[in-house]
């Protein structure tokens, strides 16, 4: 599976880009996106997805697909 960013909830701050261990999160013209083919939901982390934990909007912005 992969995480997905809800554009309407995203402030495009980029904090999630910095913490992604698989470099799956990127900025495309001011809109932050997640590459579904490389995102592994931080499966090796006991704390869950790092992007979601870092995001100020949390699970309102970054959700499971």
C-alpha positions in Angstrom: 0.0 0.0 0.0 1.0 3.7 0.1 0.1 6.9 1.7 -1.8 9.7 -0.1 -1.8 13.5 0.4 -5.2 15.2 0.3 -4.3 18.4 -1.6 -7.2 20.4 0.0 -5.7 19.8 3.4 -2.0 20.2 2.5 -0.2 23.5 3.2 2.7 22.4 1.0 5.2 23.1 3.9 7.4 20.2 2.8 8.1 18.9 6.2 7.1 15.4 5.1 9.5 15.4 2.2 12.4 15.8 4.6 11.5 12.7 6.8 10.5 10.2 4.1 13.0 7.3 4.3 12.2 6.1 0.8 12.3 9.5 -0.9 8.7 8.9 -2.1 7.4 12.4 -1.3 8.2 15.3 -3.7 7.0 18.7 -4.6 5.6 19.2 -8.1 4.8 22.8 -8.9 3.9 23.7 -5.3 1.8 20.5 -4.7 3.3 17.8 -2.5 2.7 14.3 -3.8 3.7 10.7 -2.8 4.9 8.1 -5.3 2.7 5.1 -4.6 5.2 2.7 -6.2 7.9 3.4 -3.7 6.0 4.4 -0.5 6.0 1.5 1.9 4.1 3.3 4.7 7.4 3.2 6.8 6.8 -0.5 7.4 10.1 -0.7 9.3 9.0 1.9 11.8 7.3 1.1 15.0 5.7 4.5 15.0 4.0 4.3 11.7 4.3 6.6 8.7 6.9 9.4 9.4 5.2 11.8 7.0 1.9 11.5 8.9 3.7 12.0 12.3 5.5 15.1 11.0 2.6 16.7 9.3 0.9 19.6 11.2 -2.4 18.3 9.9 -1.5 14.7 10.5 -4.1 12.1 9.4 -6.4 14.9 8.1 -3.8 15.5 5.3 -1.9 12.3 4.8 -4.1 9.2 4.6 -3.8 5.5 3.8 -4.8 4.7 0.2 
